[in-house]
Amino acid sequence: MSSMTPAPVMPVRVNLRHQLFGAWCAPIFSVLTLAGWIGFAHFYDPAAASLSPAATADFFRDHRDGILLGGSLFILACGPLALWTAQLGLQLREIEGASPLMAIGQVLAGVSIVVIIVIDASLWMGAAYRPGADGQIVQALNDAAWLGFLIAWPILSMQMLCAAVVTLHDRRDERLVPRWVSWASVVGAIALVTAGGPAFTHSGPFAFDGLLGMYVPVVIWGAWLDGHAWYMRKAVRRRQLALEAAEERGPDPRDVAELVAFQPAPAPDG
């Protein structure tokens, strides 16, 4: 092992368990989001952008408890989302090497999304918090939450593109994700542009309650998260198996750490 590489303080087996948990955090986020934001909060069928202030206030009053609980779960889900973002960043760094610009960009975009969720979930909860609030105030809070949530699509697109750019250059025999997943990420990142539609309309497929304005972008986001998480877990499991095999052969544990924890992609020929 190179003298420049510090020996790990934490046992490699424990570190890999942490990484596996990090990869599992995406489906944990998805379950909490489905149960809270989509289920309890009734946002599978949200208050339409075309509703009057009074009708919007009625929606938040009728679903008050669910929105408060669902919003709380959505914010709770941000913890696993942040940890998963960090884990993806680590695995991208292994491909990208010593100057991991795209891996860092992916992490920064993912952290920004966490902040956006916390702010927007708080606005939805604020709209439901006082049942007797003026309808125009409730509508304004709801509008601000939806616009902040969806118009931020370029941040998610950047996160997806950063990951795709790196994984498309993965030259290892066992890639982090298949090439088709990387290209699907590029297509999905471009398709997210429809989430910008709510800024310009109150009704139709591009509104914040519309097929292209909200539903398709949310499905793309969820598929990207959980699809990558699946392959991330497989990659960590391969390392766990490699560690077990190496330990059976009895090498220096520090050499095992270097072998298992960081395997950079080979440099291109020429």
ChimeraX commands (.cxc) that place a marker at each C-alpha (Angstrom):
marker #1 position 0.00,0.00,0.00 radius 0.5
marker #1 position 1.24,3.48,-0.81 radius 0.5
marker #1 position 2.72,5.37,2.15 radius 0.5
marker #1 position 0.66,8.39,1.06 radius 0.5
marker #1 position -2.61,6.53,1.74 radius 0.5
marker #1 position -3.60,6.74,5.42 radius 0.5
marker #1 position -4.74,3.55,7.07 radius 0.5
marker #1 position -8.48,3.66,7.84 radius 0.5
marker #1 position -9.48,4.06,11.47 radius 0.5
marker #1 position -12.94,2.57,10.94 radius 0.5
marker #1 position -13.00,-1.13,10.00 radius 0.5
marker #1 position -13.61,-1.55,6.28 radius 0.5
marker #1 position -16.50,-3.93,6.91 radius 0.5
marker #1 position -18.26,-1.27,8.99 radius 0.5
marker #1 position -17.60,1.41,6.38 radius 0.5
marker #1 position -19.12,-0.77,3.67 radius 0.5
marker #1 position -22.21,-1.31,5.82 radius 0.5
marker #1 position -22.51,2.46,6.09 radius 0.5
marker #1 position -22.19,2.77,2.32 radius 0.5
marker #1 position -24.84,0.11,1.79 radius 0.5
marker #1 position -27.18,2.01,4.09 radius 0.5
marker #1 position -26.42,5.18,2.12 radius 0.5
marker #1 position -27.45,3.41,-1.07 radius 0.5
marker #1 position -30.67,2.21,0.62 radius 0.5
marker #1 position -31.54,5.78,1.60 radius 0.5
marker #1 position -33.11,6.54,-1.80 radius 0.5
marker #1 position -35.91,3.96,-1.42 radius 0.5
marker #1 position -36.32,5.07,2.20 radius 0.5
marker #1 position -36.83,8.61,0.91 radius 0.5
marker #1 position -39.28,7.35,-1.71 radius 0.5
marker #1 position -41.37,5.41,0.81 radius 0.5
marker #1 position -41.58,8.38,3.19 radius 0.5
marker #1 position -42.46,10.69,0.30 radius 0.5
marker #1 position -45.13,8.36,-1.07 radius 0.5
marker #1 position -46.66,7.90,2.36 radius 0.5
marker #1 position -46.41,11.53,3.45 radius 0.5
marker #1 position -46.40,14.03,0.62 radius 0.5
marker #1 position -48.42,12.00,-1.88 radius 0.5
marker #1 position -50.55,9.91,0.48 radius 0.5
marker #1 position -51.40,11.67,3.74 radius 0.5
marker #1 position -51.18,15.15,2.22 radius 0.5
marker #1 position -53.47,14.11,-0.65 radius 0.5
marker #1 position -51.07,15.54,-3.22 radius 0.5
marker #1 position -51.74,12.68,-5.61 radius 0.5
marker #1 position -54.68,14.96,-6.45 radius 0.5
marker #1 position -53.60,18.44,-5.27 radius 0.5
marker #1 position -55.63,21.62,-5.23 radius 0.5
marker #1 position -55.71,22.72,-8.86 radius 0.5
marker #1 position -53.93,25.89,-9.89 radius 0.5
marker #1 position -57.19,27.08,-11.44 radius 0.5
marker #1 position -59.14,26.99,-8.15 radius 0.5
marker #1 position -60.39,30.18,-6.55 radius 0.5
marker #1 position -58.79,31.36,-3.29 radius 0.5
marker #1 position -61.82,30.14,-1.35 radius 0.5
marker #1 position -61.74,26.69,-2.95 radius 0.5
marker #1 position -57.99,26.42,-2.35 radius 0.5
marker #1 position -58.52,27.31,1.31 radius 0.5
marker #1 position -61.24,24.65,1.51 radius 0.5
marker #1 position -58.80,22.02,0.20 radius 0.5
marker #1 position -56.19,22.86,2.81 radius 0.5
marker #1 position -58.81,23.02,5.55 radius 0.5
marker #1 position -60.33,19.65,4.55 radius 0.5
marker #1 position -56.92,17.95,4.39 radius 0.5
marker #1 position -55.28,19.91,7.19 radius 0.5
marker #1 position -54.15,17.01,9.38 radius 0.5
marker #1 position -52.91,15.01,6.41 radius 0.5
marker #1 position -50.95,17.93,5.00 radius 0.5
marker #1 position -49.30,18.66,8.35 radius 0.5
marker #1 position -48.39,14.99,8.84 radius 0.5
marker #1 position -47.43,14.50,5.20 radius 0.5
marker #1 position -45.30,17.61,5.13 radius 0.5
marker #1 position -43.53,16.48,8.29 radius 0.5
marker #1 position -42.75,13.11,6.70 radius 0.5
marker #1 position -41.55,14.81,3.52 radius 0.5
marker #1 position -39.11,16.89,5.55 radius 0.5
marker #1 position -38.08,13.81,7.54 radius 0.5
marker #1 position -37.32,12.10,4.22 radius 0.5
marker #1 position -34.74,14.78,3.44 radius 0.5
marker #1 position -32.29,13.18,5.88 radius 0.5
marker #1 position -32.05,9.93,3.89 radius 0.5
marker #1 position -32.03,11.90,0.63 radius 0.5
marker #1 position -29.01,13.90,1.75 radius 0.5
marker #1 position -27.15,10.76,2.82 radius 0.5
marker #1 position -27.92,9.03,-0.48 radius 0.5
marker #1 position -26.66,12.06,-2.38 radius 0.5
marker #1 position -23.38,11.85,-0.47 radius 0.5
marker #1 position -23.07,8.13,-1.20 radius 0.5
marker #1 position -23.64,8.69,-4.91 radius 0.5
marker #1 position -21.00,11.41,-4.80 radius 0.5
marker #1 position -18.49,8.97,-3.28 radius 0.5
marker #1 position -19.16,6.37,-5.94 radius 0.5
marker #1 position -18.94,8.92,-8.74 radius 0.5
marker #1 position -15.64,10.19,-7.34 radius 0.5
marker #1 position -14.14,6.75,-7.71 radius 0.5
marker #1 position -14.84,6.93,-11.43 radius 0.5
marker #1 position -13.89,10.58,-11.91 radius 0.5
marker #1 position -10.60,10.51,-10.03 radius 0.5
marker #1 position -8.57,13.17,-8.26 radius 0.5
marker #1 position -10.48,16.23,-9.55 radius 0.5
marker #1 position -14.12,15.13,-9.17 radius 0.5
marker #1 position -15.90,18.23,-10.45 radius 0.5
marker #1 position -19.02,16.39,-11.59 radius 0.5
marker #1 position -19.23,14.33,-8.40 radius 0.5
marker #1 position -19.06,17.51,-6.34 radius 0.5
marker #1 position -21.61,19.17,-8.63 radius 0.5
marker #1 position -23.97,16.24,-8.12 radius 0.5
marker #1 position -23.67,16.56,-4.34 radius 0.5
marker #1 position -24.22,20.33,-4.40 radius 0.5
marker #1 position -27.32,19.94,-6.58 radius 0.5
marker #1 position -28.65,17.17,-4.34 radius 0.5
marker #1 position -28.16,19.26,-1.20 radius 0.5
marker #1 position -29.94,22.17,-2.92 radius 0.5
marker #1 position -32.90,19.90,-3.60 radius 0.5
marker #1 position -33.02,18.96,0.09 radius 0.5
marker #1 position -33.20,22.66,1.00 radius 0.5
marker #1 position -35.93,23.25,-1.60 radius 0.5
marker #1 position -38.02,20.40,-0.19 radius 0.5
marker #1 position -37.75,21.70,3.37 radius 0.5
marker #1 position -38.80,25.20,2.31 radius 0.5
marker #1 position -41.70,24.10,0.09 radius 0.5
marker #1 position -43.02,21.51,2.53 radius 0.5
marker #1 position -42.99,24.23,5.20 radius 0.5
marker #1 position -45.01,26.51,2.92 radius 0.5
marker #1 position -47.63,23.81,2.32 radius 0.5
marker #1 position -47.81,23.17,6.05 radius 0.5
marker #1 position -48.13,26.91,6.62 radius 0.5
marker #1 position -51.07,27.02,4.21 radius 0.5
marker #1 position -52.84,24.34,6.25 radius 0.5
marker #1 position -51.74,25.46,9.70 radius 0.5
marker #1 position -54.53,27.96,10.44 radius 0.5
marker #1 position -57.93,26.69,9.22 radius 0.5
marker #1 position -59.45,30.18,9.29 radius 0.5
marker #1 position -56.73,31.86,7.24 radius 0.5
marker #1 position -57.72,34.14,4.38 radius 0.5
marker #1 position -58.09,32.27,1.10 radius 0.5
marker #1 position -55.75,34.58,-0.78 radius 0.5
marker #1 position -52.99,33.96,1.76 radius 0.5
marker #1 position -53.51,30.20,1.55 radius 0.5
marker #1 position -53.47,30.34,-2.24 radius 0.5
marker #1 position -50.31,32.46,-2.27 radius 0.5
marker #1 position -48.51,30.00,0.02 radius 0.5
marker #1 position -49.61,27.08,-2.13 radius 0.5
marker #1 position -48.56,28.83,-5.34 radius 0.5
marker #1 position -45.16,29.72,-3.88 radius 0.5
marker #1 position -44.60,26.14,-2.73 radius 0.5
marker #1 position -45.49,24.57,-6.07 radius 0.5
marker #1 position -43.55,27.08,-8.12 radius 0.5
marker #1 position -40.48,26.74,-5.90 radius 0.5
marker #1 position -40.73,22.96,-6.08 radius 0.5
marker #1 position -41.18,22.62,-9.84 radius 0.5
marker #1 position -39.43,25.65,-11.33 radius 0.5
marker #1 position -36.24,24.41,-9.67 radius 0.5
marker #1 position -36.10,21.62,-12.28 radius 0.5
marker #1 position -32.70,22.83,-13.64 radius 0.5
marker #1 position -31.09,21.82,-10.34 radius 0.5
marker #1 position -32.37,18.26,-10.62 radius 0.5
marker #1 position -31.41,18.20,-14.29 radius 0.5
marker #1 position -27.89,19.27,-13.37 radius 0.5
marker #1 position -27.68,16.55,-10.73 radius 0.5
marker #1 position -28.79,13.92,-13.23 radius 0.5
marker #1 position -26.45,15.19,-15.95 radius 0.5
marker #1 position -23.46,15.29,-13.60 radius 0.5
marker #1 position -24.05,11.65,-12.72 radius 0.5
marker #1 position -24.60,10.68,-16.35 radius 0.5
marker #1 position -21.44,12.39,-17.59 radius 0.5
marker #1 position -19.34,10.50,-15.05 radius 0.5
marker #1 position -20.97,7.09,-15.48 radius 0.5
marker #1 position -20.71,7.30,-19.27 radius 0.5
marker #1 position -16.92,7.44,-18.78 radius 0.5
marker #1 position -16.85,4.47,-16.41 radius 0.5
marker #1 position -14.30,2.12,-18.01 radius 0.5
marker #1 position -14.25,-0.53,-15.31 radius 0.5
marker #1 position -15.22,-4.11,-16.11 radius 0.5
marker #1 position -18.08,-3.79,-13.62 radius 0.5
marker #1 position -19.63,-0.41,-14.25 radius 0.5
marker #1 position -21.55,1.46,-11.59 radius 0.5
marker #1 position -24.60,1.60,-13.88 radius 0.5
marker #1 position -25.21,0.28,-17.41 radius 0.5
marker #1 position -24.70,2.75,-20.24 radius 0.5
marker #1 position -28.41,2.72,-21.04 radius 0.5
marker #1 position -29.13,4.03,-17.54 radius 0.5
marker #1 position -26.69,6.90,-18.12 radius 0.5
marker #1 position -28.33,7.79,-21.43 radius 0.5
marker #1 position -31.79,7.50,-19.88 radius 0.5
marker #1 position -30.61,10.01,-17.27 radius 0.5
marker #1 position -29.67,12.43,-20.03 radius 0.5
marker #1 position -33.08,12.05,-21.67 radius 0.5
marker #1 position -34.84,12.43,-18.32 radius 0.5
marker #1 position -32.84,15.53,-17.45 radius 0.5
marker #1 position -33.94,17.15,-20.71 radius 0.5
marker #1 position -37.56,16.04,-20.30 radius 0.5
marker #1 position -37.73,17.80,-16.94 radius 0.5
marker #1 position -38.07,21.09,-18.82 radius 0.5
marker #1 position -41.85,20.53,-18.75 radius 0.5
marker #1 position -41.71,21.28,-15.00 radius 0.5
marker #1 position -41.14,24.90,-15.98 radius 0.5
marker #1 position -44.65,25.11,-17.39 radius 0.5
marker #1 position -46.46,26.02,-14.15 radius 0.5
marker #1 position -44.89,29.48,-14.26 radius 0.5
marker #1 position -46.92,30.32,-17.35 radius 0.5
marker #1 position -50.32,28.68,-16.95 radius 0.5
marker #1 position -53.03,27.96,-14.38 radius 0.5
marker #1 position -54.64,25.02,-16.18 radius 0.5
marker #1 position -53.91,22.21,-18.58 radius 0.5
marker #1 position -51.09,19.66,-18.73 radius 0.5
marker #1 position -48.38,22.20,-17.88 radius 0.5
marker #1 position -50.04,23.54,-14.70 radius 0.5
marker #1 position -48.62,22.50,-11.34 radius 0.5
marker #1 position -51.40,19.93,-11.06 radius 0.5
marker #1 position -50.96,18.82,-14.68 radius 0.5
marker #1 position -49.50,15.71,-16.28 radius 0.5
marker #1 position -46.43,17.42,-17.75 radius 0.5
marker #1 position -46.09,20.13,-15.16 radius 0.5
marker #1 position -45.98,17.85,-12.12 radius 0.5
marker #1 position -46.69,14.14,-12.57 radius 0.5
marker #1 position -44.14,13.29,-15.28 radius 0.5
marker #1 position -41.27,15.21,-13.62 radius 0.5
marker #1 position -41.97,13.55,-10.26 radius 0.5
marker #1 position -41.99,10.09,-11.87 radius 0.5
marker #1 position -38.69,10.87,-13.66 radius 0.5
marker #1 position -37.16,11.98,-10.37 radius 0.5
marker #1 position -38.29,8.89,-8.49 radius 0.5
marker #1 position -37.20,6.51,-11.25 radius 0.5
marker #1 position -33.76,8.16,-11.42 radius 0.5
marker #1 position -33.26,8.00,-7.66 radius 0.5
marker #1 position -34.36,4.43,-7.14 radius 0.5
marker #1 position -32.84,3.14,-10.38 radius 0.5
marker #1 position -29.41,4.45,-9.43 radius 0.5
marker #1 position -29.85,3.25,-5.85 radius 0.5
marker #1 position -30.40,-0.29,-7.13 radius 0.5
marker #1 position -27.07,-0.34,-8.96 radius 0.5
marker #1 position -25.31,1.46,-6.11 radius 0.5
marker #1 position -26.36,-1.29,-3.72 radius 0.5
marker #1 position -25.11,-3.94,-6.14 radius 0.5
marker #1 position -21.73,-2.18,-6.36 radius 0.5
marker #1 position -21.36,-2.03,-2.58 radius 0.5
marker #1 position -22.38,-5.67,-2.24 radius 0.5
marker #1 position -19.67,-6.64,-4.73 radius 0.5
marker #1 position -17.16,-4.91,-2.51 radius 0.5
marker #1 position -18.46,-6.65,0.57 radius 0.5
marker #1 position -18.06,-10.01,-1.17 radius 0.5
marker #1 position -14.58,-9.03,-2.36 radius 0.5
marker #1 position -13.64,-8.08,1.19 radius 0.5
marker #1 position -14.89,-11.39,2.55 radius 0.5
marker #1 position -12.90,-13.28,-0.07 radius 0.5
marker #1 position -9.78,-11.20,0.63 radius 0.5
marker #1 position -10.08,-11.73,4.37 radius 0.5
marker #1 position -10.27,-15.48,3.84 radius 0.5
marker #1 position -6.94,-15.28,2.02 radius 0.5
marker #1 position -5.51,-13.31,4.95 radius 0.5
marker #1 position -4.02,-10.10,3.44 radius 0.5
marker #1 position -3.02,-7.01,5.39 radius 0.5
marker #1 position -6.33,-5.29,6.36 radius 0.5
marker #1 position -4.92,-1.98,5.16 radius 0.5
marker #1 position -4.38,-3.45,1.72 radius 0.5
marker #1 position -7.95,-4.70,1.79 radius 0.5
marker #1 position -9.11,-1.16,2.60 radius 0.5
marker #1 position -7.27,0.25,-0.40 radius 0.5
marker #1 position -8.50,-2.51,-2.68 radius 0.5
marker #1 position -12.14,-2.33,-1.67 radius 0.5
marker #1 position -12.70,1.33,-0.83 radius 0.5
marker #1 position -11.23,2.97,-3.91 radius 0.5
marker #1 position -10.94,1.45,-7.36 radius 0.5
marker #1 position -10.45,4.26,-9.90 radius 0.5
marker #1 position -11.36,3.70,-13.51 radius 0.5
marker #1 position -8.38,3.01,-15.80 radius 0.5
marker #1 position -7.06,5.94,-17.80 radius 0.5
marker #1 position -7.96,6.01,-21.51 radius 0.5
marker #1 position -5.33,4.78,-23.95 radius 0.5
marker #1 position -3.01,7.44,-25.38 radius 0.5
marker link #1:1,2 radius 0.2
marker link #1:2,3 radius 0.2
marker link #1:3,4 radius 0.2
marker link #1:4,5 radius 0.2
marker link #1:5,6 radius 0.2
marker link #1:6,7 radius 0.2
marker link #1:7,8 radius 0.2
marker link #1:8,9 radius 0.2
marker link #1:9,10 radius 0.2
marker link #1:10,11 radius 0.2
marker link #1:11,12 radius 0.2
marker link #1:12,13 radius 0.2
marker link #1:13,14 radius 0.2
marker link #1:14,15 radius 0.2
marker link #1:15,16 radius 0.2
marker link #1:16,17 radius 0.2
marker link #1:17,18 radius 0.2
marker link #1:18,19 radius 0.2
marker link #1:19,20 radius 0.2
marker link #1:20,21 radius 0.2
marker link #1:21,22 radius 0.2
marker link #1:22,23 radius 0.2
marker link #1:23,24 radius 0.2
marker link #1:24,25 radius 0.2
marker link #1:25,26 radius 0.2
marker link #1:26,27 radius 0.2
marker link #1:27,28 radius 0.2
marker link #1:28,29 radius 0.2
marker link #1:29,30 radius 0.2
marker link #1:30,31 radius 0.2
marker link #1:31,32 radius 0.2
marker link #1:32,33 radius 0.2
marker link #1:33,34 radius 0.2
marker link #1:34,35 radius 0.2
marker link #1:35,36 radius 0.2
marker link #1:36,37 radius 0.2
marker link #1:37,38 radius 0.2
marker link #1:38,39 radius 0.2
marker link #1:39,40 radius 0.2
marker link #1:40,41 radius 0.2
marker link #1:41,42 radius 0.2
marker link #1:42,43 radius 0.2
marker link #1:43,44 radius 0.2
marker link #1:44,45 radius 0.2
marker link #1:45,46 radius 0.2
marker link #1:46,47 radius 0.2
marker link #1:47,48 radius 0.2
marker link #1:48,49 radius 0.2
marker link #1:49,50 radius 0.2
marker link #1:50,51 radius 0.2
marker link #1:51,52 radius 0.2
marker link #1:52,53 radius 0.2
marker link #1:53,54 radius 0.2
marker link #1:54,55 radius 0.2
marker link #1:55,56 radius 0.2
marker link #1:56,57 radius 0.2
marker link #1:57,58 radius 0.2
marker link #1:58,59 radius 0.2
marker link #1:59,60 radius 0.2
marker link #1:60,61 radius 0.2
marker link #1:61,62 radius 0.2
marker link #1:62,63 radius 0.2
marker link #1:63,64 radius 0.2
marker link #1:64,65 radius 0.2
marker link #1:65,66 radius 0.2
marker link #1:66,67 radius 0.2
marker link #1:67,68 radius 0.2
marker link #1:68,69 radius 0.2
marker link #1:69,70 radius 0.2
marker link #1:70,71 radius 0.2
marker link #1:71,72 radius 0.2
marker link #1:72,73 radius 0.2
marker link #1:73,74 radius 0.2
marker link #1:74,75 radius 0.2
marker link #1:75,76 radius 0.2
marker link #1:76,77 radius 0.2
marker link #1:77,78 radius 0.2
marker link #1:78,79 radius 0.2
marker link #1:79,80 radius 0.2
marker link #1:80,81 radius 0.2
marker link #1:81,82 radius 0.2
marker link #1:82,83 radius 0.2
marker link #1:83,84 radius 0.2
marker link #1:84,85 radius 0.2
marker link #1:85,86 radius 0.2
marker link #1:86,87 radius 0.2
marker link #1:87,88 radius 0.2
marker link #1:88,89 radius 0.2
marker link #1:89,90 radius 0.2
marker link #1:90,91 radius 0.2
marker link #1:91,92 radius 0.2
marker link #1:92,93 radius 0.2
marker link #1:93,94 radius 0.2
marker link #1:94,95 radius 0.2
marker link #1:95,96 radius 0.2
marker link #1:96,97 radius 0.2
marker link #1:97,98 radius 0.2
marker link #1:98,99 radius 0.2
marker link #1:99,100 radius 0.2
marker link #1:100,101 radius 0.2
marker link #1:101,102 radius 0.2
marker link #1:102,103 radius 0.2
marker link #1:103,104 radius 0.2
marker link #1:104,105 radius 0.2
marker link #1:105,106 radius 0.2
marker link #1:106,107 radius 0.2
marker link #1:107,108 radius 0.2
marker link #1:108,109 radius 0.2
marker link #1:109,110 radius 0.2
marker link #1:110,111 radius 0.2
marker link #1:111,112 radius 0.2
marker link #1:112,113 radius 0.2
marker link #1:113,114 radius 0.2
marker link #1:114,115 radius 0.2
marker link #1:115,116 radius 0.2
marker link #1:116,117 radius 0.2
marker link #1:117,118 radius 0.2
marker link #1:118,119 radius 0.2
marker link #1:119,120 radius 0.2
marker link #1:120,121 radius 0.2
marker link #1:121,122 radius 0.2
marker link #1:122,123 radius 0.2
marker link #1:123,124 radius 0.2
marker link #1:124,125 radius 0.2
marker link #1:125,126 radius 0.2
marker link #1:126,127 radius 0.2
marker link #1:127,128 radius 0.2
marker link #1:128,129 radius 0.2
marker link #1:129,130 radius 0.2
marker link #1:130,131 radius 0.2
marker link #1:131,132 radius 0.2
marker link #1:132,133 radius 0.2
marker link #1:133,134 radius 0.2
marker link #1:134,135 radius 0.2
marker link #1:135,136 radius 0.2
marker link #1:136,137 radius 0.2
marker link #1:137,138 radius 0.2
marker link #1:138,139 radius 0.2
marker link #1:139,140 radius 0.2
marker link #1:140,141 radius 0.2
marker link #1:141,142 radius 0.2
marker link #1:142,143 radius 0.2
marker link #1:143,144 radius 0.2
marker link #1:144,145 radius 0.2
marker link #1:145,146 radius 0.2
marker link #1:146,147 radius 0.2
marker link #1:147,148 radius 0.2
marker link #1:148,149 radius 0.2
marker link #1:149,150 radius 0.2
marker link #1:150,151 radius 0.2
marker link #1:151,152 radius 0.2
marker link #1:152,153 radius 0.2
marker link #1:153,154 radius 0.2
marker link #1:154,155 radius 0.2
marker link #1:155,156 radius 0.2
marker link #1:156,157 radius 0.2
marker link #1:157,158 radius 0.2
marker link #1:158,159 radius 0.2
marker link #1:159,160 radius 0.2
marker link #1:160,161 radius 0.2
marker link #1:161,162 radius 0.2
marker link #1:162,163 radius 0.2
marker link #1:163,164 radius 0.2
marker link #1:164,165 radius 0.2
marker link #1:165,166 radius 0.2
marker link #1:166,167 radius 0.2
marker link #1:167,168 radius 0.2
marker link #1:168,169 radius 0.2
marker link #1:169,170 radius 0.2
marker link #1:170,171 radius 0.2
marker link #1:171,172 radius 0.2
marker link #1:172,173 radius 0.2
marker link #1:173,174 radius 0.2
marker link #1:174,175 radius 0.2
marker link #1:175,176 radius 0.2
marker link #1:176,177 radius 0.2
marker link #1:177,178 radius 0.2
marker link #1:178,179 radius 0.2
marker link #1:179,180 radius 0.2
marker link #1:180,181 radius 0.2
marker link #1:181,182 radius 0.2
marker link #1:182,183 radius 0.2
marker link #1:183,184 radius 0.2
marker link #1:184,185 radius 0.2
marker link #1:185,186 radius 0.2
marker link #1:186,187 radius 0.2
marker link #1:187,188 radius 0.2
marker link #1:188,189 radius 0.2
marker link #1:189,190 radius 0.2
marker link #1:190,191 radius 0.2
marker link #1:191,192 radius 0.2
marker link #1:192,193 radius 0.2
marker link #1:193,194 radius 0.2
marker link #1:194,195 radius 0.2
marker link #1:195,196 radius 0.2
marker link #1:196,197 radius 0.2
marker link #1:197,198 radius 0.2
marker link #1:198,199 radius 0.2
marker link #1:199,200 radius 0.2
marker link #1:200,201 radius 0.2
marker link #1:201,202 radius 0.2
marker link #1:202,203 radius 0.2
marker link #1:203,204 radius 0.2
marker link #1:204,205 radius 0.2
marker link #1:205,206 radius 0.2
marker link #1:206,207 radius 0.2
marker link #1:207,208 radius 0.2
marker link #1:208,209 radius 0.2
marker link #1:209,210 radius 0.2
marker link #1:210,211 radius 0.2
marker link #1:211,212 radius 0.2
marker link #1:212,213 radius 0.2
marker link #1:213,214 radius 0.2
marker link #1:214,215 radius 0.2
marker link #1:215,216 radius 0.2
marker link #1:216,217 radius 0.2
marker link #1:217,218 radius 0.2
marker link #1:218,219 radius 0.2
marker link #1:219,220 radius 0.2
marker link #1:220,221 radius 0.2
marker link #1:221,222 radius 0.2
marker link #1:222,223 radius 0.2
marker link #1:223,224 radius 0.2
marker link #1:224,225 radius 0.2
marker link #1:225,226 radius 0.2
marker link #1:226,227 radius 0.2
marker link #1:227,228 radius 0.2
marker link #1:228,229 radius 0.2
marker link #1:229,230 radius 0.2
marker link #1:230,231 radius 0.2
marker link #1:231,232 radius 0.2
marker link #1:232,233 radius 0.2
marker link #1:233,234 radius 0.2
marker link #1:234,235 radius 0.2
marker link #1:235,236 radius 0.2
marker link #1:236,237 radius 0.2
marker link #1:237,238 radius 0.2
marker link #1:238,239 radius 0.2
marker link #1:239,240 radius 0.2
marker link #1:240,241 radius 0.2
marker link #1:241,242 radius 0.2
marker link #1:242,243 radius 0.2
marker link #1:243,244 radius 0.2
marker link #1:244,245 radius 0.2
marker link #1:245,246 radius 0.2
marker link #1:246,247 radius 0.2
marker link #1:247,248 radius 0.2
marker link #1:248,249 radius 0.2
marker link #1:249,250 radius 0.2
marker link #1:250,251 radius 0.2
marker link #1:251,252 radius 0.2
marker link #1:252,253 radius 0.2
marker link #1:253,254 radius 0.2
marker link #1:254,255 radius 0.2
marker link #1:255,256 radius 0.2
marker link #1:256,257 radius 0.2
marker link #1:257,258 radius 0.2
marker link #1:258,259 radius 0.2
marker link #1:259,260 radius 0.2
marker link #1:260,261 radius 0.2
marker link #1:261,262 radius 0.2
marker link #1:262,263 radius 0.2
marker link #1:263,264 radius 0.2
marker link #1:264,265 radius 0.2
marker link #1:265,266 radius 0.2
marker link #1:266,267 radius 0.2
marker link #1:267,268 radius 0.2
marker link #1:268,269 radius 0.2
marker link #1:269,270 radius 0.2
view
